[in-house]
Amino acid sequence: MNILVPIEVRGDAVKKPSLEALGLARRLAESSGGEAIAAVLAPGAASIAATIRTAGAHRILVADDAVYGKATAGAFGREFARLAREREAHLVLFGATVAGKERSATTAAELGVAAATDCVSIAIEDGWWVSERPVFAGKAMQRVRSLGTPAVASIRPNYGEIAEGAPDAEIETIEPGITEGELRLVVESFEASAGRTVDLTEAEIIVSGGRGLKGPEHFSLIESLAETLGGVVGASRAVVDAGWRPHSDQIGQTGKTVSPKLYIAIGISGAIQHLAGMSSSRTIVAINKDPNAPIFQVATYGIVGDLFEVVPRLEEELKKVL
Amino acid sequence: MKVAVCLKRVPDTASRIRIASDGKSIDTSDLQFIISPYDEFAIEEGIRRREAGGEGSVTVVTVGAESALETLRKALGMGADDGILVRCDEDLGPRRTAEALAAVLRDRGYDLVLFGRQSADAQSTQVGAQTAQILGIPYVGDVVGLEIDGREARITREVEGGHEVLRGALPLALGAQKGLNEPRYPSLKGIMAAKKKPIETVEASPGEVRLETLGYSPPPERPAGRIIGEGPDAAAELVRVLREEAKIL
């Protein structure tokens, strides 16, 4: 069965969740005798496609056109639905980023199906795609079956598979099916956040701070530890609501849901709405002075103590080995 | 400006979620319900657009059972003008919800159709974009900034690693993200006035199921963790277990 994987591009770089979707798609397609077909629709797509030639695709469709730098989800949905039909895809699999989820919705709308969003697993069962996805920010898991073909789904960052060193994909140039004239909403520009190159949802290490820091000025402790670890800074809802940190840092049911390899919660008590957003992290470290804080119930490792003493020492110890 | 705001009644985000004994649904018997938090930003934005323009209306729309009337009343209490309940007792899932919304929104000539970026319960991030696509209008989600001049809109939205700036002409559909505004609390006067505001009820006529829920399960249990120690002296041991046990560093 063929699987179409729309590749998301930012500037001249491919978003990692797309590659995780592609690696997974290769395994799923091969087990059913089909092809993993990547679609790179972007300005500069030809050179971008060359960089992912061994990332798992059997075939890469390339449409190199400026229109894709301006298009929004509606136009992409029409393109991906068209390609899915033309290539007889049984599944269209996105990386579950902001744009990926949005495009999965418009693609599904064009195909008359519903997309399964943010899946942590997907497999074929009796001829239908069945996936498992967190709901209520991870307080429960929902198993869904996609009825209708092609099915549409997105795979949560860090839950796909990276297929490095796969055999060379065949590269096929295609014509764009949209024109600038038909776009009624256009992307004009992108401004990168100062000092952050990796988003929380894609980070492998997150160092998160809460009310225990007592004031925004003490977040430098968190930033410094994050830098030492090569991680990204997160925050609890309490400190975002207090205005200490921007809302883009918020982790929890009304913020971001994250699942990094290492999550360090510092001065965070662990309200249920925060736990919902981070408890699928692989390893959780909690540093809190209250031994009864709920965060210790999900933590793999805990240190009970004053964060103002523990965190600098932890950074010192880390610097000895990193 | 004529604004529609689509919203959803969801369990309070502080709730513990229990799976019903059949394993196929969520036990809602003891839950408190709220307007899905991101939808509040959409409602607020709609009201501000009407206030800024000096004319127009804000209609709040939801797909749900009779109990969702209470949710619409809360939004009317914030300052929306009228409501539409698309009545349906079953959970329609994202595709059929979008179809039900599009069916009532289609011929009413809204300039702006607002959603929350995602619901706090199902978290599909599907309904806004699907509804817009069915209606044939552009959609963009995660909106944190909106300026409208005449029929031209300038939109700022949050994406991984930064912000995108977009430009387009009304009508548009947008998904509100935290940061777009600060939602107001309904005033007592607002709550009283809401009781007299009109709510139209339309029966949903759902199509076939496209995404079937097979069941719910509790999240995977985390293996029991342990306290490494107390105070700064435990830091060295933490580094050791992160390297040797968790094999992270």
Interface residues (C-beta under 8 A of the other chain):
Chain A: R10 K15 T72 A73 G74 G77 T97 V98 A99 K101 E102 S104 A105 T106 A108 A109 E110 G112 V113 A114 A115 A116 T117 D118 V130 P134 V135 F136 A137 G138 K139 A140 M141 Q142 R143 V144 R145 S146 L147 G148 R184 L185 V186 V187 E188 S189 F190 E191 A192 S193 R196 T197 V198 D199 T201 E202 I205 L229 P246 H247 S248 Q250 Q253 T254 G255 T257 K261 L262 A271 I272 Q273 A276 S279 S280 R282 T283 I284 V285 P291 F296 Q297 V298 A299 T300 Y301 G302 I303 V304 G305 D306 E309 V310 P312 R313 L314 E316 E317 L318 K320 V321 L322
Chain B: P11 T13 A14 S15 R16 I17 I19 I26 P37 Y38 G93 P94 R95 R96 A98 A120 D121 A122 Q123 S124 T125 Q126 V127 G128 A129 Q130 A132 Q133 I134 I137 P138 Y139 V140 G141 D142 I155 E158 V159 E160 G161 G162 H163 E164 V165 L166 R167 G168 A169 L172 Q177 K178 G179 E208 V209 R210 L211 E212 T213 L214 G215 Y216 S217 P218 P219 P220 R222 P223 G225 R226 I227 I228 G229 E230 G231 P232 D233 A234 A235 A236 L238 V239 V241 L242 R243 A246 I248 L249
